[in-house]
Amino acid sequence: MSQENVELLRRAYEAWNRRDFDSALANSDPDVEWTFTAEARGAAFRSVYRGPQGVREFWDTFIEPWEEVNVEVEEIRDAGDSVLALVVFHARARDGLEIDQPFVHVVTFRGSQVIRFEAFAERELQQALEAAGLRD
C-alpha cells in the first residue's frame, strides 16, 4: 500500500500544479486535517485547516497574490502509512517578485485516503522525519 500512497501523492502535486483542485483532493478523507508549523506558515494563514473545504480555503488564500506558483517535488520517502516529501515552491508575484521556498510535507494515509497533511519549514526536517516515523 505504501508505494500506492507515494503515487497518489505525486498525482496530487501534479493536479495542484494544474490548478485541478478537485483531483488534488480526490483522495482526501472528509475529515482531512492540514497543519502548518509556525515556521511553515505566513501571517495570513491559520495553523490548522479541516476538511476539503478548509483545504480549498487555504489554497485560495495561498495562491491569490501569485501570478504563477507551482510545487517541485525533489524527493519522496515512503514511511508506510505516511509519506515525506521534500518540495520547493516556485512562485512569481504580479509585481515580478520571485521566490523559491523549500518545505517538508508529511502526508498520512488511512488506506488510500489522506487523513493528515503536515507542512514544515526546511530547517524543521528533523521534526518532519520524526512525524513521519523516519530517521535521517
C-alpha positions in Angstrom: 0.0 0.0 0.0 2.8 2.5 0.7 4.1 2.6 -2.9 0.5 3.3 -3.9 0.4 6.2 -1.4 3.6 7.6 -2.9 2.0 7.6 -6.4 -1.2 9.1 -5.0 0.8 12.0 -3.5 2.7 12.5 -6.8 -0.5 12.7 -8.7 -2.0 15.2 -6.1 1.0 17.5 -6.6 0.7 17.3 -10.3 -3.0 18.1 -10.1 -2.3 21.0 -7.8 0.2 22.4 -10.3 -2.5 22.3 -13.0 -4.9 24.0 -10.5 -7.1 20.9 -10.7 -8.0 21.1 -7.1 -10.8 18.5 -7.4 -8.3 15.9 -8.5 -5.7 17.1 -5.9 -8.3 16.4 -3.2 -9.8 13.3 -4.7 -8.2 11.0 -2.1 -8.8 13.2 0.9 -10.8 11.9 3.8 -13.9 14.1 4.6 -12.2 15.0 7.9 -8.7 15.6 6.5 -6.6 17.9 8.6 -3.9 20.2 7.1 -1.5 21.6 9.7 1.4 24.1 9.5 4.2 24.8 11.9 4.7 28.4 12.9 7.8 28.4 10.7 6.0 27.0 7.7 3.1 29.4 7.5 2.8 33.1 6.8 0.9 35.6 8.9 -2.2 35.3 6.7 -2.7 31.6 7.5 -4.1 29.5 10.3 -2.1 26.6 11.8 -5.0 24.1 11.0 -7.5 23.7 8.2 -10.1 20.9 8.3 -11.9 19.1 5.6 -11.7 19.6 1.8 -13.4 22.9 2.1 -10.8 24.1 4.6 -8.0 23.0 2.3 -9.6 24.9 -0.6 -9.8 28.0 1.6 -6.1 27.7 2.3 -5.3 27.2 -1.4 -7.4 30.2 -2.4 -5.7 32.4 0.1 -2.2 31.0 -0.7 -2.3 31.4 -4.5 -4.2 34.7 -4.7 -1.2 37.0 -4.7 0.8 34.9 -7.2 0.7 35.1 -11.0 2.5 31.8 -11.2 3.0 29.2 -8.4 3.9 25.5 -8.5 5.5 22.9 -6.4 8.5 20.9 -7.4 8.9 17.5 -5.7 12.6 16.9 -5.1 12.3 13.7 -3.1 9.7 11.4 -1.6 10.3 9.0 1.2 8.0 6.1 1.9 7.2 5.6 5.6 4.4 3.1 5.4 1.2 5.0 6.3 3.0 8.3 6.0 4.9 9.8 3.1 7.5 12.5 3.5 8.0 14.9 0.6 10.8 17.4 0.2 9.4 20.1 -2.1 10.2 23.6 -3.4 7.5 26.2 -4.1 8.4 28.3 -7.0 6.3 31.5 -7.3 6.2 34.8 -9.2 4.1 37.7 -8.0 2.3 40.1 -10.3 4.9 42.7 -9.4 7.7 40.4 -10.7 8.9 39.2 -7.2 10.1 35.6 -7.5 10.7 33.1 -4.7 11.9 29.6 -4.3 10.9 28.3 -0.9 11.7 24.7 0.3 9.3 22.9 2.6 8.9 19.4 4.0 5.5 17.8 3.9 4.4 14.7 5.8 1.2 13.2 4.4 -0.6 10.4 6.4 -2.9 7.9 4.8 -5.6 5.6 6.1 -6.0 3.1 3.3 -5.8 5.3 0.2 -7.3 8.3 1.9 -5.3 11.3 3.1 -6.2 12.0 6.7 -3.4 14.5 7.6 -1.1 16.8 5.8 1.7 18.5 7.9 3.9 21.3 6.5 7.3 22.1 8.0 9.9 24.7 7.1 13.0 23.2 5.5 15.0 23.8 8.7 12.5 21.6 10.6 13.5 18.5 8.7 14.3 16.5 11.8 10.8 17.3 13.3 9.2 16.2 10.0 11.2 13.0 9.9 10.0 12.2 13.4 6.4 13.0 12.4 6.7 10.5 9.5 8.4 7.9 11.7 11.7 8.1 9.8 15.2 8.8 10.8 17.7 10.9 8.8 
